[in-house]
Amino acid sequence: MMTAKKRDALAKYTAGQTMILRPFPNPGPPHSMGIFPKPVEPASDGRSFEDYTAQQPSNFDPDIQYEDDELLKLNIVETISGGESHDRQILLCKTDKTPRTNFGHSPIPVFGDKKQCIVAIVIDAVCYGGSAWADSHFCRRAAVLQHLYRSRTELDRTESDTINPKYYGTWVLEAYDSAENFPGSKRYVGVILREHLEGETIGGLCTREREPRDDELGRLIAPSNPVLRVGTDRKVFVLDPNYQVRHEITTQLMHGIVTNEHRGVRHTMICAEDVMVVFRRHGELLQRPQAVLLGTLLTHVWSTLEAPYQNKHDRRRRGEMPLHPFDRFTHNDLENFDGWYDVDWCNDNRFKLDAWMLRQFGLMDEAEDQRRYLTWEDLRQKESDVTGARNERLKTAFAFIATGGSRSFPDCSLPVIPYQPPPQSGNKITPMFGNFRHENMARYLKARPDRRHPNWRMFERAATDGPRELKEPDIELRAALAWLVAAVQLLSTRIDPNEKRSEGDDVTLQREFLEQMRCKLLKRKRDESDDSDI
């Protein structure tokens, strides 16, 4: 049953109401009884943290005064998600005038000719089961958006940071309760503002297959035809989640997550309902849909966690680039999206998702000036950090690519790699070892006793002899050589160096790949000879 106080609070967040917000640029740090530190009990007047946060967000000082032109007046257009059954209230709002200053956030757009709205996430303690829990939600959500805004690079500020909604700051609404038994009771309510995105979530675009068990999640069923959506200017737009678009969105999603995590924000759970397919931003129709991450409650900033949790994934932030999506995601991380990407990449064909990630994001053999990501080889602290299970995945995916299995996969575009001057050339001519992953393998394997093993000798032969004449190998040949790299990596974890495997599947594949390389070299020479005769 809804209390009178909650009913009165919800009445403030309905269409047609106005909210006057004051800046609150420094919310309290995230807190909980779990991976976040415990909340700091206020010592000023002896109130408990529960009583304190029932009246105001932690770290808020009601005595700080602001000029009228520093306040923000929002008109509520409609409720996006909220009401009695929800704790947080997500409201579509508009404003005709922005504050004089921006306290650590993006400039707030006015409604104007482009009909730009903004989203207000209202965290009212009255709507939650406990005020401390409400304050925890407010601080955790705010910390993520603040950190992503403050950690932007120059490139992010221009065009590539499309995965995150623009952050318009944290604010406080001064509210007076008028319900019976609470006359004139003043409270301060935390409000987070972000960009309004015109589109639909993946969960909203799709239906799901029914599973026999209630605790199992069925695969997504993508719409077979374009869908219609109405913009804030009441115009009707067509959103076509076709096969190519769905994989473009998946590409943007993976790239965005590893980029965010490189900046210090960890996404613990990725849900179809928290990924929006956006067709219009900032009042402008996009040339192609964009993926935007909405969920912030199950996302956290590493530096705000309790000390034992801060270092668990610290290596992902060590290098100058994000972690390669193959090394970040397995199929288990993306089961919520089964059916959104190719339905043939599920169940026994999970290796095809691995192969697509390698084809899409790189085979981990790119030259220095073409690198977009780091791999576990780059970030490892000891050799055992790169596990056999991971390299078995690599082997299976590389073999699939090398035999032409990925030729029908959709190719999707990523942001252009900024120009970097090529590194100075060395005096050692080893074409394929000049690429970073193979070079790493050569360094780590050079002194190991298993160089006597046939697998290693095969790899050494392929990496030093054949590619000298193959200056621009195609993806199948590159995958074949990468397969050999992964096979050699597994020697320390799975294969006895003295074991004789001459009749095994690995040796058979190695011979096939080497023969494939030899045939392509001969064809290249014939083609070059024919060209010279013209």
LINDA-V241109 format. One record per backbone hydrogen bond with DSSP energy under -1.0 kcal/mol. NH is the residue of the N-H (numbers start at 1). CO is the residue of the C=O. E is the energy in kcal/mol with one decimal. If there is no record, write none. Layout:
# LINDA-V241109
NH/CO/E
NH/CO/E
This chain:
# LINDA-V241109
7/3/-2.3
8/4/-2.3
9/5/-2.0
10/6/-2.8
11/7/-1.4
12/9/-1.4
13/10/-1.6
16/76/-2.7
17/14/-1.9
19/74/-2.7
21/72/-3.2
22/172/-2.3
24/170/-2.1
28/58/-1.2
32/37/-1.9
52/48/-2.7
53/49/-2.7
55/52/-1.3
56/52/-1.3
60/57/-1.6
64/61/-1.4
70/67/-1.9
71/68/-1.2
72/21/-2.3
74/19/-3.0
75/94/-2.8
76/17/-2.7
77/92/-3.3
78/92/-1.4
80/90/-2.2
81/90/-1.8
86/83/-1.5
89/122/-2.2
90/81/-3.4
91/120/-2.9
92/78/-2.9
93/118/-3.0
94/75/-1.9
100/69/-3.2
104/102/-1.5
106/167/-2.6
111/95/-2.7
115/112/-1.0
116/111/-2.1
118/93/-2.4
119/194/-2.8
120/91/-2.6
121/192/-3.2
122/89/-3.1
123/190/-2.7
127/124/-1.7
128/125/-1.3
134/130/-1.8
135/131/-2.4
136/132/-2.0
137/133/-2.2
138/134/-2.3
139/135/-2.7
140/136/-2.3
141/137/-2.4
142/138/-2.4
143/139/-2.2
144/140/-1.5
145/141/-1.8
146/142/-2.8
147/143/-2.4
148/144/-2.4
149/145/-1.9
150/146/-2.8
151/147/-2.0
152/149/-1.0
157/153/-1.8
159/155/-1.6
160/155/-1.3
162/160/-2.0
168/193/-2.5
171/191/-3.2
172/22/-2.2
173/189/-2.8
175/187/-3.0
177/185/-2.8
182/179/-2.2
184/177/-1.1
185/182/-1.4
187/175/-3.0
188/55/-2.8
189/173/-2.9
191/171/-2.7
192/121/-2.3
193/169/-2.6
194/119/-2.2
195/166/-2.4
198/280/-1.8
200/277/-1.9
202/275/-2.6
203/272/-1.9
205/201/-1.9
206/202/-1.6
207/221/-1.7
209/219/-2.7
216/213/-1.4
220/338/-3.3
221/207/-3.4
227/239/-2.9
229/237/-2.5
231/235/-3.1
234/231/-2.0
237/229/-3.7
239/227/-3.2
242/240/-1.8
246/242/-2.7
247/243/-1.5
248/244/-2.2
249/245/-2.6
250/246/-1.9
251/247/-2.4
252/248/-2.6
253/249/-2.5
254/250/-2.4
255/251/-2.6
256/252/-2.7
257/253/-2.3
258/254/-2.2
259/255/-1.8
260/256/-2.6
261/257/-2.5
262/258/-1.7
263/259/-1.2
264/261/-1.1
265/260/-2.0
266/300/-3.2
268/298/-1.7
274/271/-1.4
276/292/-2.9
277/200/-3.3
278/290/-3.1
279/198/-2.5
280/198/-1.7
281/284/-2.1
284/281/-2.5
286/279/-2.6
290/278/-1.9
292/276/-1.9
293/163/-3.3
294/274/-3.2
299/296/-1.1
300/266/-2.2
302/264/-2.1
304/301/-2.0
305/302/-1.8
306/35/-3.4
309/306/-1.9
314/311/-1.2
316/313/-1.6
317/314/-2.0
318/315/-1.2
324/374/-3.0
327/324/-1.2
329/325/-3.0
334/331/-1.3
337/334/-2.4
338/335/-1.6
340/337/-2.6
341/337/-1.1
345/342/-1.9
349/346/-2.6
350/347/-1.2
352/349/-1.9
353/350/-1.0
354/350/-1.3
355/351/-2.5
356/352/-2.5
357/353/-2.3
358/354/-2.2
359/355/-2.6
360/356/-3.0
361/357/-3.0
362/358/-1.5
370/367/-2.0
371/368/-1.2
374/322/-3.1
379/375/-1.5
380/376/-1.4
385/382/-1.9
386/383/-1.3
391/387/-1.7
392/388/-2.2
393/389/-1.8
394/390/-2.0
395/391/-2.7
396/392/-2.3
397/393/-2.5
398/394/-3.2
399/395/-2.5
400/396/-1.7
401/397/-2.2
402/398/-3.1
403/399/-1.5
404/401/-2.1
405/400/-2.5
407/404/-1.2
409/406/-1.7
430/428/-1.0
434/430/-1.5
435/432/-1.5
436/366/-1.2
439/435/-2.2
440/436/-2.4
441/437/-2.2
442/438/-2.3
443/439/-2.1
444/440/-2.5
445/441/-2.2
446/442/-1.3
448/445/-1.4
451/448/-1.3
452/449/-1.3
453/450/-1.7
457/453/-1.9
458/454/-2.4
459/455/-2.3
460/456/-2.9
461/457/-2.3
462/458/-2.6
463/459/-2.7
464/460/-1.5
465/461/-2.3
467/462/-1.1
469/466/-1.6
478/474/-2.4
479/475/-2.4
480/476/-2.0
481/477/-2.2
482/478/-2.5
483/479/-2.4
484/480/-1.5
485/481/-1.8
486/482/-2.4
487/483/-2.3
488/484/-2.2
489/485/-2.2
490/486/-1.4
491/488/-1.5
494/490/-2.6
499/496/-2.2
504/501/-1.8
508/504/-1.7
509/505/-2.5
510/506/-2.6
511/507/-2.3
512/508/-2.1
513/509/-2.8
514/510/-2.6
515/511/-2.4
516/512/-2.4
517/513/-2.3
518/514/-2.5
519/515/-2.6
520/516/-2.0
521/517/-2.1
522/518/-2.2
523/519/-2.4
524/520/-2.5
525/521/-2.4
526/522/-2.4
527/523/-2.7
528/524/-2.5
529/525/-2.3
530/526/-2.6
531/527/-2.2
532/528/-1.8
